[in-house]
Amino acid sequence: MLINFDNGGQFVRKKTYAIVILVLKMLSIGGIFSEKPVYMCDSEIYCRGPILEAVHRLHIYPDSKDYVDMPLKFSPNETLDAFNITFPDKENITKEALQNFIDEYFHPPSRAYEINKLWLQLCKEVNSSVALYPDRYSMLYVPYPFIIPGGRFREFYNWDTYWIELGLLYSGMYNTTKHIIKNFSYLVERYGLVPNGGRTYYLSRSHPPMFIPMVYRFYQEKRDQRQFVLSLLPSLEKELRFWINNRSTNYRLDDSRTLPVFHYDTRTNVPRPESYFEDVATAINKTESEKPLLYKNIAAAAETGWDFTSRFFEDKLRLSSAVTQRIWPVDLNAYMCQNYFMLSELFKMTGNQKKAAIYEEEYEKMRSLMMTLFYNETVGSWFDYDSQIGQHNTNFYTSNLMPLYANCYTFVEDKMYEKTMKYFENSGADNYPNGIPVSLLKTGQQWDLPNMFPNLNHMIIEGFERTGHVGLKQLALKIADELLRDIYLLYQNTSSMYEKYNVEAPQRAGGGGEYDVQVGFGWTNGVVLDLLRQYGDRLFYNGTSTLTTTTLAPRPSSGVFSVSVGDLRLKT
């Protein structure tokens, strides 16, 4: 029987819901998997164990993430012992009894933080008790305050933080930015990567690699921070090595030379703790031998930052057909290309010409790869490559244009830019009045039509602007104007900034996927502020000559359009 979801990610048919509950009731991960399970972390509270299974089997919370974000009141051993004593018969636990147990032994999800209300109340600091008793929390300890996206995302996220940083830099919050960068360096030194987010259950995967661009942008703003940047270079190289050692393979050219190509992946082969119920539902029609591979591909898809999208599905309408591991994404390879370039520049600026030359050579290899493997000269665009079938995915996705953002291509003539502009205009992606949709496929997934994500639009705008081509620069201004106008008008009506927006219904938030649309929202705030910095004096609204943070219109004092300037002050 097929599983159907509505746009909110909930089950359409009660019968299907009952089947998923039955599967969860029968589920004992260690006993049914056809291969040895590889978990997201070692915690018997947050990543595996009887409490986790019972919570999701009984579907205690509508959002699977709620339970795994709850801190413990007691040690893990005390909690597990109490659970086993309270529920000797695991098959007949009632929902009410389990809820009472959770209330007695767990804190609500937000207790691990001390909240600083500046910068849209999104600044948080990990409570010192997380450092003292790490096994009582799914929260990862970091020593400095940080900015979260908002909504259900109660912890920092890897690539979200890049756009948050842009907003902080616009606001003159340099010390806050420095603290966030130091947190990422701390994570790399402790865990060997910047994880997907600030939870133990995210340690098995990363996110699109934006740590090096964060440091690079900071140094562009603060050239007096040379010593600070010097101190970060070992962490930047270590994070780069994570991707080289764990997320790359070789692509053989016709002349037998090989070039490195990057892809998303993960070691884990079980349901994600933060989306346990949803993953089990997705795999319900798979055989036991097929489920581990599907779970790996779902977790790898979460590493892309696009969770979820038809880009990584064999059947564009079905998450259960995810084949993320075999897709070579054009955007990831563009980001890695950019990272090589930026690392080379950072070493140049700090005086190490030898290291600079090494990374510049890798940058040139990646530029060659982008044109050899991903670029279609006839069409004038880049496309993801399916390594198993040896074909491009020629559907439109915003990711197709990321080589322009990363400056990872070898165009030498204006006619090449004009071909790319023609591809973009003919694709239909520019036919919407309020930004560029993620894709032109309507699948019910949040990273597809009709959703528009401000961070991806920001990259397209920057990519077009960086070309220096007159037509593409005009397109960049047009998209920025439409994007800011839509975000602002919805903000006027709701006093909220959203994670995503609907291109088919202007001035409406987006939808679809595993969870409801989230407000806050970190990367949207950063995108708006950075675009106002770039284009504010060229935008018009309601008869005013400029669209800026001070001339838009009266608005609530807590909003992004009146963001406080100055560094966050921590509670003492």
C-alpha positions as CSV (number, residue, x, y, z in Angstrom):
1,M,0.0,0.0,0.0
2,L,1.3,3.4,-0.9
3,I,1.9,6.1,1.8
4,N,0.3,9.5,1.0
5,F,1.2,12.7,2.8
6,D,-0.5,16.1,2.6
7,N,1.5,19.3,2.3
8,G,1.9,19.5,6.1
9,G,3.6,16.2,6.2
10,Q,0.8,14.5,8.2
11,F,-0.8,11.2,7.1
12,V,-3.9,11.5,4.9
13,R,-5.4,8.2,5.8
14,K,-6.0,6.9,9.3
15,K,-5.4,3.4,8.1
16,T,-1.9,4.2,7.0
17,Y,-1.3,5.9,10.4
18,A,-2.3,2.8,12.2
19,I,0.0,0.6,10.1
20,V,3.0,2.9,10.9
21,I,2.1,2.6,14.6
22,L,2.0,-1.1,14.3
23,V,5.4,-1.2,12.6
24,L,6.9,0.9,15.4
25,K,5.3,-1.4,18.0
26,M,7.0,-4.3,16.4
27,L,10.2,-2.5,15.9
28,S,13.3,-3.5,17.8
29,I,16.1,-2.0,15.7
30,G,18.9,-4.3,16.8
31,G,16.8,-7.4,16.0
32,I,15.3,-6.7,12.6
33,F,18.0,-5.0,10.6
34,S,19.6,-7.0,7.9
35,E,22.9,-5.3,8.7
36,K,24.5,-4.1,11.9
37,P,22.8,-0.8,12.8
38,V,25.0,2.3,12.8
39,Y,23.5,5.0,15.1
40,M,23.8,8.7,15.0
41,C,25.5,8.8,18.4
42,D,26.2,6.6,21.5
43,S,23.4,7.9,23.7
44,E,20.9,5.3,24.9
45,I,18.5,8.2,25.5
46,Y,18.6,10.3,22.4
47,C,19.9,8.1,19.6
48,R,18.7,4.6,20.5
49,G,17.2,2.6,23.4
50,P,13.8,1.6,24.8
51,I,12.6,5.1,25.8
52,L,13.2,6.5,22.3
53,E,11.4,3.6,20.7
54,A,8.5,3.9,23.1
55,V,8.1,7.6,22.6
56,H,7.9,7.2,18.8
57,R,5.9,4.0,18.9
58,L,3.2,5.8,20.8
59,H,3.7,9.0,18.9
60,I,3.8,11.1,22.1
61,Y,4.7,14.3,20.2
62,P,3.5,15.5,16.8
63,D,7.1,16.6,16.0
64,S,9.7,13.8,16.6
65,K,12.3,16.4,17.4
66,D,10.6,17.5,20.6
67,Y,11.6,14.4,22.6
68,V,15.3,14.3,21.5
69,D,15.7,17.9,22.4
70,M,14.6,17.4,26.1
71,P,17.3,17.5,28.7
72,L,17.4,14.9,31.5
73,K,16.7,15.7,35.1
74,F,18.8,12.8,36.2
75,S,21.6,10.7,34.8
76,P,21.0,8.4,31.8
77,N,21.5,5.3,33.9
78,E,19.1,6.5,36.6
79,T,16.5,7.4,33.9
80,L,16.9,4.0,32.1
81,D,16.7,2.1,35.4
82,A,13.5,4.0,36.4
83,F,12.0,3.3,32.9
84,N,12.7,-0.4,33.2
85,I,11.2,-0.5,36.7
86,T,8.2,1.5,35.8
87,F,7.6,-0.4,32.6
88,P,8.7,-4.0,32.9
89,D,6.3,-5.0,30.1
90,K,7.4,-2.8,27.2
91,E,4.7,-4.0,24.9
92,N,1.8,-2.6,27.0
93,I,2.9,0.9,27.9
94,T,0.1,3.4,27.7
95,K,0.5,6.8,26.2
96,E,-0.7,8.5,29.4
97,A,1.8,6.6,31.6
98,L,4.7,7.3,29.2
99,Q,3.8,11.0,29.1
100,N,3.8,11.1,32.9
101,F,7.2,9.4,33.0
102,I,8.6,11.9,30.5
103,D,7.3,14.8,32.5
104,E,8.9,13.4,35.7
105,Y,12.4,12.6,34.2
106,F,12.8,15.2,31.4
107,H,12.9,19.0,31.2
108,P,11.1,20.8,28.4
109,P,13.2,21.2,25.2
110,S,14.4,24.8,25.8
111,R,15.8,24.4,29.3
112,A,19.5,24.0,28.1
113,Y,19.7,27.6,27.1
114,E,19.9,31.1,28.6
115,I,18.2,33.3,26.2
116,N,19.5,36.8,25.2
117,K,16.6,38.7,23.7
118,L,18.7,40.9,21.4
119,W,18.9,40.2,17.7
120,L,15.4,39.0,17.4
121,Q,15.6,36.9,20.6
122,L,17.6,34.3,18.6
123,C,20.8,34.6,20.6
124,K,21.4,31.7,22.9
125,E,24.1,30.4,25.2
126,V,24.5,26.8,26.3
127,N,23.9,26.3,30.0
128,S,27.1,25.4,31.9
129,S,25.4,22.3,33.2
130,V,25.7,20.8,29.6
131,A,29.4,20.9,30.0
132,L,29.2,19.4,33.5
133,Y,26.7,16.7,32.6
134,P,26.9,16.1,28.9
135,D,25.1,12.8,29.0
136,R,21.9,14.4,30.3
137,Y,21.5,16.4,27.2
138,S,21.3,16.0,23.5
139,M,22.7,19.5,23.3
140,L,26.3,19.8,22.2
141,Y,28.3,22.1,24.4
142,V,30.0,25.1,22.8
143,P,31.8,27.8,24.9
144,Y,30.3,31.0,23.3
145,P,26.9,32.4,22.5
146,F,25.3,31.8,19.1
147,I,22.3,32.6,17.0
148,I,19.7,30.0,16.2
149,P,17.4,29.9,13.2
150,G,14.2,30.0,15.3
151,G,11.0,27.9,15.7
152,R,11.6,24.2,16.2
153,F,15.3,24.8,15.5
154,R,16.4,25.4,19.1
155,E,20.1,24.9,18.4
156,F,22.7,26.3,16.0
157,Y,22.8,25.0,12.4
158,N,25.8,24.7,10.2
159,W,25.1,26.4,6.9
160,D,22.3,28.6,8.4
161,T,24.9,30.4,10.4
162,Y,26.6,31.8,7.2
163,W,23.6,34.0,6.5
164,I,23.1,34.8,10.1
165,E,26.7,36.0,10.1
166,L,26.0,38.3,7.2
167,G,23.3,40.0,9.2
168,L,25.5,40.3,12.3
169,L,28.2,41.9,10.2
170,Y,25.8,44.4,8.8
171,S,24.7,45.2,12.3
172,G,28.3,45.8,13.5
173,M,28.1,42.8,15.8
174,Y,31.7,41.7,15.3
175,N,32.4,40.2,18.7
176,T,29.2,38.1,18.4
177,T,30.3,36.9,15.0
178,K,33.8,36.1,16.4
179,H,32.2,34.0,19.1
180,I,30.2,32.0,16.6
181,I,33.3,31.3,14.5
182,K,35.2,30.2,17.6
183,N,32.3,27.8,18.4
184,F,32.7,26.2,15.0
185,S,36.5,25.9,15.5
186,Y,35.8,24.3,18.8
187,L,33.5,21.7,17.2
188,V,36.0,20.9,14.5
189,E,38.8,20.4,17.0
190,R,36.6,18.2,19.2
191,Y,34.6,16.2,16.6
192,G,36.5,16.6,13.4
193,L,33.7,18.3,11.5
194,V,31.1,21.1,11.9
195,P,28.0,18.9,12.5
196,N,24.7,19.5,10.9
197,G,23.5,21.2,14.0
198,G,24.1,21.5,17.8
199,R,22.8,18.1,18.9
200,T,24.5,14.7,19.5
201,Y,22.2,13.1,17.0
202,Y,23.7,15.4,14.3
203,L,27.3,14.2,14.8
204,S,27.2,11.6,12.0
205,R,26.6,14.2,9.3
206,S,27.6,17.7,8.3
207,H,25.9,20.4,6.2
208,P,26.9,22.3,3.1
209,P,30.4,23.5,4.0
210,M,30.2,27.2,4.9
211,F,32.8,27.5,7.7
212,I,35.6,28.7,5.4
213,P,33.3,31.3,3.8
214,M,32.3,32.5,7.3
215,V,35.9,33.2,8.2
216,Y,36.7,34.7,4.8
217,R,33.7,37.2,5.0
218,F,34.7,38.1,8.6
219,Y,38.3,38.8,7.6
220,Q,37.0,40.9,4.6
221,E,35.1,43.1,7.1
222,K,37.8,43.1,9.9
223,R,41.3,43.2,8.4
224,D,42.6,44.0,11.9
225,Q,41.8,40.4,12.9
226,R,44.9,38.8,11.2
227,Q,46.1,37.0,14.3
228,F,42.6,35.6,14.9
229,V,42.3,34.3,11.4
230,L,45.8,32.8,11.7
231,S,44.7,30.9,14.8
232,L,41.7,29.5,12.8
233,L,43.7,28.1,9.8
234,P,44.4,24.7,11.4
235,S,40.6,24.2,12.1
236,L,39.7,25.3,8.5
237,E,42.1,22.8,7.1
238,K,40.9,20.1,9.4
239,E,37.3,20.7,8.4
240,L,38.3,20.6,4.7
241,R,40.0,17.2,5.3
242,F,36.7,15.8,6.7
243,W,35.1,16.4,3.3
244,I,38.1,15.2,1.3
245,N,38.5,12.0,3.4
246,N,34.8,11.2,3.9
247,R,32.8,12.8,1.1
248,S,34.9,12.5,-2.0
249,T,35.6,10.1,-4.8
250,N,37.6,10.2,-8.1
251,Y,36.2,11.1,-11.5
252,R,38.2,9.7,-14.4
253,L,38.7,11.9,-17.4
254,D,39.0,10.6,-21.0
255,D,42.7,11.1,-20.9
256,S,42.9,8.8,-17.8
257,R,43.5,11.7,-15.4
258,T,41.3,11.8,-12.3
259,L,39.7,14.7,-10.5
260,P,38.1,14.7,-7.1
261,V,34.3,15.0,-6.9
262,F,32.3,15.5,-3.7
263,H,29.0,14.0,-2.7
264,Y,26.8,13.8,0.5
265,D,26.9,10.7,2.6
266,T,26.6,9.3,6.1
267,R,27.6,6.1,8.0
268,T,24.3,5.7,9.8
269,N,21.6,3.2,8.6
270,V,18.8,3.7,11.1
271,P,15.9,6.2,11.4
272,R,17.0,9.7,12.4
273,P,16.1,10.3,16.1
274,E,14.7,13.8,15.3
275,S,12.5,12.4,12.6
276,Y,12.1,8.8,13.8
277,F,8.4,8.4,13.2
278,E,8.6,10.0,9.7
279,D,11.5,7.8,8.6
280,V,9.8,4.6,9.7
281,A,6.7,5.7,7.7
282,T,8.8,6.4,4.6
283,A,10.4,3.0,4.7
284,I,7.1,1.1,5.5
285,N,6.9,-0.5,2.0
286,K,10.6,-1.5,1.9
287,T,11.9,-5.0,2.8
288,E,14.1,-5.3,5.9
289,S,17.1,-5.7,3.6
290,E,16.3,-2.5,1.8
291,K,15.6,-0.3,4.8
292,P,19.2,0.4,6.0
293,L,20.2,1.8,2.6
294,L,17.1,4.0,2.5
295,Y,17.8,5.3,6.0
296,K,21.4,6.1,4.9
297,N,20.1,8.0,1.8
298,I,17.6,9.9,3.9
299,A,20.2,11.0,6.4
300,A,22.6,11.9,3.6
301,A,19.7,14.0,2.1
302,A,19.5,15.8,5.4
303,E,23.2,16.6,5.1
304,T,22.5,18.5,1.8
305,G,20.5,21.1,3.7
306,W,17.7,20.5,1.2
307,D,15.7,18.1,3.3
308,F,13.9,17.1,1.2
309,T,13.8,17.6,-2.5
310,S,13.2,15.7,-5.7
311,R,16.9,16.4,-6.7
312,F,17.9,13.3,-4.7
313,F,15.0,11.0,-5.6
314,E,15.0,8.4,-8.3
315,D,11.2,8.8,-8.5
316,K,10.8,12.6,-8.3
317,L,7.6,12.2,-6.2
318,R,8.7,9.8,-3.6
319,L,11.1,10.2,-0.7
320,S,11.3,6.5,-0.4
321,S,13.3,6.5,-3.7
322,A,16.1,8.7,-2.2
323,V,19.4,7.9,-3.8
324,T,21.4,10.8,-2.3
325,Q,24.7,8.9,-2.0
326,R,25.1,8.3,-5.8
327,I,24.3,11.9,-6.8
328,W,27.2,14.2,-7.4
329,P,25.7,17.6,-6.6
330,V,26.7,20.7,-8.6
331,D,26.3,23.0,-5.6
332,L,28.4,21.0,-3.1
333,N,31.2,20.8,-5.6
334,A,30.9,24.5,-6.3
335,Y,31.1,25.2,-2.5
336,M,34.2,23.0,-2.2
337,C,35.8,24.8,-5.2
338,Q,35.1,28.1,-3.4
339,N,36.5,26.8,-0.2
340,Y,39.8,25.9,-1.9
341,F,40.0,29.5,-3.4
342,M,39.1,31.2,-0.1
343,L,41.6,29.1,1.9
344,S,44.3,29.9,-0.7
345,E,43.4,33.6,-0.3
346,L,43.5,33.4,3.5
347,F,47.0,31.8,3.4
348,K,48.1,34.6,1.0
349,M,46.8,37.3,3.3
350,T,48.5,35.8,6.3
351,G,51.8,35.3,4.5
352,N,52.0,31.5,3.9
353,Q,52.6,31.4,0.1
354,K,53.4,27.7,0.0
355,K,50.0,26.7,1.4
356,A,48.3,29.3,-0.7
357,A,49.8,27.7,-3.9
358,I,48.6,24.2,-2.8
359,Y,45.0,25.3,-2.4
360,E,45.0,27.4,-5.5
361,E,46.0,24.4,-7.5
362,E,43.1,22.4,-6.0
363,Y,40.8,25.3,-6.9
364,E,41.9,25.2,-10.5
365,K,41.2,21.4,-10.5
366,M,37.7,22.0,-9.2
367,R,37.1,24.7,-11.9
368,S,38.1,22.2,-14.5
369,L,35.7,19.6,-12.9
370,M,32.8,22.0,-13.0
371,M,33.2,22.6,-16.7
372,T,34.0,19.0,-17.6
373,L,31.5,17.0,-15.5
374,F,28.7,19.4,-14.6
375,Y,28.4,21.9,-17.4
376,N,26.2,21.5,-20.5
377,E,27.6,23.9,-23.1
378,T,24.5,23.6,-25.4
379,V,22.1,24.6,-22.6
380,G,24.4,27.0,-20.8
381,S,24.0,25.6,-17.3
382,W,25.4,23.2,-14.8
383,F,23.5,20.1,-13.6
384,D,23.7,17.4,-10.9
385,Y,25.2,14.1,-12.1
386,D,23.9,10.7,-11.3
387,S,27.0,8.6,-11.0
388,Q,25.2,5.3,-11.4
389,I,23.4,5.9,-14.6
390,G,26.0,8.5,-16.0
391,Q,23.4,11.2,-16.7
392,H,22.7,14.8,-15.8
393,N,19.5,15.7,-14.0
394,T,18.4,18.5,-16.4
395,N,15.4,19.8,-14.3
396,F,15.7,23.3,-13.1
397,Y,17.0,23.8,-9.5
398,T,18.5,26.9,-8.0
399,S,21.6,24.7,-7.4
400,N,22.3,24.7,-11.1
401,L,23.5,28.3,-10.9
402,M,25.8,27.9,-7.8
403,P,29.0,27.9,-9.9
404,L,28.3,31.6,-10.6
405,Y,28.0,32.2,-6.8
406,A,31.2,30.3,-6.1
407,N,33.1,31.8,-9.1
408,C,33.9,28.2,-10.1
409,Y,33.8,28.2,-13.9
410,T,36.0,29.2,-16.8
411,F,33.9,31.5,-19.0
412,V,36.0,33.7,-21.2
413,E,33.4,35.4,-23.4
414,D,30.3,37.4,-22.8
415,K,28.3,35.0,-25.0
416,M,28.8,32.3,-22.4
417,Y,27.1,34.5,-19.8
418,E,24.4,35.4,-22.3
419,K,23.7,31.7,-22.8
420,T,23.4,31.2,-19.0
421,M,21.0,34.2,-18.8
422,K,18.9,32.8,-21.7
423,Y,18.8,29.4,-19.9
424,F,17.6,31.0,-16.7
425,E,14.9,33.2,-18.4
426,N,13.7,30.3,-20.6
427,S,13.5,27.9,-17.7
428,G,10.4,29.7,-16.3
429,A,12.1,30.2,-12.9
430,D,11.9,34.0,-13.3
431,N,8.2,34.0,-14.0
432,Y,7.3,34.6,-10.3
433,P,6.8,38.0,-8.8
434,N,8.5,37.3,-5.4
435,G,11.7,35.4,-5.9
436,I,13.1,32.3,-7.5
437,P,11.5,28.9,-6.5
438,V,13.8,26.1,-5.4
439,S,12.7,24.0,-8.4
440,L,9.8,23.8,-10.9
441,L,8.6,20.4,-9.7
442,K,5.6,20.3,-7.4
443,T,6.2,17.2,-5.2
444,G,5.0,18.2,-1.7
445,Q,8.6,18.4,-0.5
446,Q,9.6,21.7,1.0
447,W,12.7,22.1,-1.2
448,D,10.6,22.1,-4.4
449,L,7.9,24.3,-6.0
450,P,6.2,26.4,-4.7
451,N,8.7,27.3,-2.1
452,M,11.3,30.0,-2.3
453,F,14.2,30.1,0.2
454,P,15.8,33.4,0.9
455,N,19.3,31.9,1.3
456,L,19.3,30.3,-2.1
457,N,17.9,33.5,-3.7
458,H,20.8,35.4,-2.0
459,M,23.3,33.0,-3.7
460,I,21.7,33.5,-7.1
461,I,21.7,37.3,-6.7
462,E,25.3,37.3,-5.6
463,G,26.3,34.9,-8.4
464,F,24.7,37.1,-11.1
465,E,26.2,40.2,-9.5
466,R,29.7,38.8,-9.4
467,T,29.8,38.0,-13.1
468,G,30.0,41.7,-14.0
469,H,27.7,41.0,-17.0
470,V,25.3,43.8,-17.5
471,G,22.2,41.6,-18.1
472,L,22.9,39.3,-15.2
473,K,23.5,42.3,-12.8
474,Q,20.2,43.7,-13.8
475,L,18.6,40.4,-13.1
476,A,20.3,40.4,-9.7
477,L,18.8,43.8,-8.8
478,K,15.3,42.7,-10.1
479,I,15.3,39.5,-7.9
480,A,16.6,41.4,-4.9
481,D,13.8,44.0,-5.3
482,E,11.1,41.3,-5.6
483,L,12.4,39.3,-2.7
484,L,12.7,42.1,-0.3
485,R,9.3,43.5,-1.2
486,D,7.6,40.2,-0.6
487,I,9.3,39.6,2.7
488,Y,8.6,43.1,3.9
489,L,4.9,43.1,3.0
490,L,4.3,39.8,4.8
491,Y,6.3,41.1,7.7
492,Q,4.1,44.1,7.9
493,N,1.0,41.8,8.1
494,T,2.4,39.3,10.6
495,S,5.4,40.9,12.3
496,S,7.3,37.7,11.5
497,M,10.2,36.6,9.3
498,Y,9.8,33.1,7.8
499,E,12.1,30.3,6.8
500,K,10.6,30.0,3.3
501,Y,8.0,31.8,1.1
502,N,5.4,30.8,-1.5
503,V,6.1,32.0,-5.0
504,E,2.6,31.0,-6.2
505,A,0.9,33.0,-3.5
506,P,2.8,36.3,-2.8
507,Q,3.0,37.5,0.8
508,R,2.5,34.0,2.1
509,A,4.9,31.7,4.0
510,G,5.9,28.5,2.3
511,G,4.9,25.0,3.4
512,G,5.3,21.2,2.8
513,G,7.8,18.8,4.2
514,E,8.1,17.2,7.6
515,Y,7.2,20.2,9.8
516,D,5.2,23.4,9.7
517,V,6.8,26.6,8.4
518,Q,9.1,28.1,11.0
519,V,9.4,31.7,12.1
520,G,12.4,33.6,13.3
521,F,14.1,33.2,11.0
522,G,17.9,33.4,11.2
523,W,18.9,33.2,7.5
524,T,16.1,35.3,6.3
525,N,17.1,38.1,8.7
526,G,20.7,37.9,7.4
527,V,19.7,37.8,3.8
528,V,17.4,40.9,4.1
529,L,20.1,42.9,5.9
530,D,22.9,41.9,3.5
531,L,20.7,42.7,0.4
532,L,19.7,46.1,1.9
533,R,23.4,46.8,2.4
534,Q,24.1,46.0,-1.3
535,Y,20.9,47.4,-3.0
536,G,19.2,49.6,-0.5
537,D,19.9,52.9,-2.3
538,R,18.6,51.5,-5.6
539,L,15.2,50.1,-4.4
540,F,11.9,52.0,-4.3
541,Y,8.8,51.4,-2.2
542,N,5.6,53.4,-1.6
543,G,7.1,56.5,-3.3
544,T,10.2,56.7,-1.1
545,S,13.5,57.0,-2.9
546,T,15.2,54.1,-1.1
547,L,14.3,50.9,0.6
548,T,16.4,50.8,3.7
549,T,16.2,49.7,7.3
550,T,15.1,53.2,8.4
551,T,12.8,54.3,5.5
552,L,10.5,51.3,5.0
553,A,7.6,52.1,7.3
554,P,6.8,52.1,11.0
555,R,7.2,48.6,12.4
556,P,7.5,46.8,15.8
557,S,10.8,47.4,17.6
558,S,11.6,43.7,17.9
559,G,11.7,43.2,14.1
560,V,14.7,42.7,11.8
561,F,14.0,46.0,10.1
562,S,14.9,47.8,13.4
563,V,17.6,45.3,14.5
564,S,19.8,46.6,17.3
565,V,23.3,47.5,16.4
566,G,26.1,46.5,18.8
567,D,27.3,43.4,20.3
568,L,25.2,41.0,22.4
569,R,25.7,41.3,26.1
570,L,25.5,38.0,28.0
571,K,23.7,37.5,31.2
572,T,26.0,37.4,34.2
